[in-house]
Amino acid sequence: MSLFEGINLNGKRGEDESYQDYKNRQKTNTILLKIFRTQGSPTCWQIFPDGFKASLKETENKINDATI
């Protein structure tokens, strides 16, 4: 298993991806890569035991719950 499993790190915009979604994905990828480079793999596994995608999904759910 990888910390980046399920995350699209491709620099190209997907056919079904809007330009805004593409830019948001690029910003997110930059932040995740920066965290990984500065903290290292062992620390990232401690902070994000289920990987980055699970943490992003959990944060998205919390945001959606807060706006309801």
C-alpha positions in Angstrom: 0.0 0.0 0.0 1.1 3.5 -0.8 0.4 6.8 0.9 -0.6 8.1 -2.5 -2.8 5.2 -3.5 -5.9 6.4 -5.3 -4.6 9.9 -5.8 -4.1 11.1 -9.4 -0.6 12.5 -9.5 -0.6 12.8 -13.3 0.3 16.3 -14.5 -2.1 16.1 -17.4 -5.7 17.1 -17.2 -8.2 14.3 -17.5 -10.7 14.2 -20.3 -13.6 14.4 -17.9 -12.0 16.9 -15.6 -12.9 20.5 -15.6 -10.2 23.1 -15.6 -11.0 24.2 -12.0 -11.0 20.6 -10.8 -7.6 20.1 -12.5 -6.1 23.2 -10.8 -7.5 22.2 -7.4 -6.0 18.7 -7.9 -2.6 20.2 -8.8 -2.7 22.4 -5.6 -3.6 19.4 -3.5 -0.9 17.3 -5.0 1.7 20.0 -4.4 0.7 20.2 -0.7 0.7 16.4 -0.3 4.1 16.1 -1.9 5.5 18.9 0.2 4.3 17.2 3.4 5.8 13.9 2.2 9.1 15.4 1.4 9.4 17.4 4.6 8.1 14.8 7.1 9.3 11.6 5.4 7.5 8.3 4.9 7.5 7.0 8.5 6.0 10.2 9.9 3.4 10.5 7.2 2.3 6.9 7.9 1.9 7.9 11.6 -0.1 11.0 10.7 -2.1 9.4 7.9 -2.3 5.7 8.7 -4.9 5.0 6.0 -3.1 7.1 3.3 -3.7 10.6 2.0 -6.9 9.7 0.1 -8.7 8.5 3.2 -7.7 11.7 5.1 -8.8 13.9 2.2 -12.2 12.0 2.1 -12.6 12.4 5.8 -11.9 16.1 5.6 -14.3 16.5 2.7 -17.0 14.8 4.7 -16.5 17.0 7.7 -16.7 20.1 5.5 -19.9 18.8 3.9 -21.4 18.0 7.4 -20.5 21.5 8.6 -22.3 23.2 5.6 -25.5 21.2 6.1 
